[in-house]
Amino acid sequence: MAADQTVHGIPPSLSASVTGSFAYLTVRDRMPTILTKVIDTIHRNKNKFFEEHGEEGISAEKQAISLLSKLRNELQTDKPILELMDGLPDAESWNQYLQRQQRQQGDQEPVSWFKSPWLYVECYMYRRLQEAIWLNPPINNFDFFNEGKTEGFFESQQAVMTLCTYLGDIQKSMQTLSENQLSQYFNKLLQVSLWGNKCDLSISAGQKNSQDSSPIDSLNSLQSFILVDDSNAVWLTLNSSRRLEGSGKTTADRVDIVLDNAGFELVTDLVLADFLVSSGLARQIHFHGKCFPWFVSDVTANDFQWTIRQTMAANHKWMCKSGFQWQSYLKEGVWCYHDHPFWTQPHEFCDMAADAPELYAALQGADLVLFKGDLNYRKLTGDRDWAHTVDFSTALRGFEPAPLCSLRTLKANVQVGLQPGQAEKLASQDPSWMTNGKYAVIQFHGPKLPQ
């Protein structure tokens, strides 16, 4: 297969069950398993729907389950991909993307679940989940993934408290920190945000996946598992702004974070963002989340606000203090939360300039964009069968709205930017290295700055 050829169907390398700390399922099983859990969650909330909406709620529950059961049959039996019928603002874009897939495949047979790019059908399933719930008011705002995201947050409380305490200790001595000390703290919190990405419920198919150890104490033992570490380039990009501040130009006026998972990972992102602002490395943080429930544990606007409220309400000095600080950042406009339909579409990011020019233009206003997680990495690289030694910049295929960095733990069969022989050595030592979440990368693309 050519390096730039999209992987179609279910990749052979993912067809067998892989093991690891995330209780991985086979790719064939994961989507039906997630669908079954959604159906079960909706059914278990039947009494709640009745209490809130009466018989209308019960009827909506039955209709939603019927649509989801039909969807499960479609994906298990390789039925054709259907156009969306819910009339939501993004439906036309999705249907145009389906037509694009059909043109690429030709007219011999319809686009179907087993004969389409894996990235496309996986995203499509989550969009169909949204359609099934949206078509059935009054329960059409129900987040069927909320229980798992909430549990993930509360099960990680000790780690959250440890992290907020660590941040508080840094901030108490912020004015006296040397450049070297500031750099060291930045690298630690960047790595905490990186490894927070382990907590991904879409990969574990919704199974328990929380952080129950100290995120700071574990960093040294995890260092050798970072396959590409461009953290110094990220630091230079941010720190160059502070050197130029006296000239009236601050290049790190704004850092954007394209979020991945709710729960503990979101807290690691908020802590990193707080550090960037309180240290003067950035003046403003723009967060980008999802418009609706997506990939089981991805952050929505409700998750974002809920997490900050829960942190504010915590019976812990530093956790509570962090929550109030974060709320203050939002009120003052130092932090901003955005969502855009493009993040919940199947497009590769190299399509953004053409398919979502307003979003691309918005990202151009950032001085650094951090992309969290595996799905964002797949979209950055097109989820293609690249040689592992291909440069990250090549795999981006022209997507460069601003200097960018991917913080990702490996859970899918795509990885670029490795040294010659590195992938082969990993494969001999750990055959599931690309999918078991054990390894990670901090990969940067942007102008090279002097040391």
Protein Blocks (a to p, Z undefined) as FASTA:
>chain_A
ZZklccehjdfklmpccddjkopacfklmmmmmmmmmmmmmmmmmmmmmmmnommlmmmm
mmmmmmmmmmmmmmmnopacdddfklpaklmmmmmmmmmmmmmnopmbccdfklccfklm
mmmmmmmmmmmmmmmccklmbcfklmmmmmmmmmmmmmmmmmmmmmmmmmmmmmmpcfkl
mmmmmmmmmmmmmmmmmmcfklnnopacddfbdfklmmmmmmmmmmbdcklmmmmmmmmm
mmmmmnopafklpacdddfbehjllmmmmmmmmmmmmnopafbdcddddfbdcehiaccf
klmmmmmmmmmmpccfklmmmmmmmmmmmmnomaccdddfklmccbdfklmmmmmmmlmm
mmmmpcbdcdedjklmmmmnoopacdfklcfklmnnopafbccddddddfbdcdehiaeh
klmmmmmmommlmmnomaccdddddddddZZ
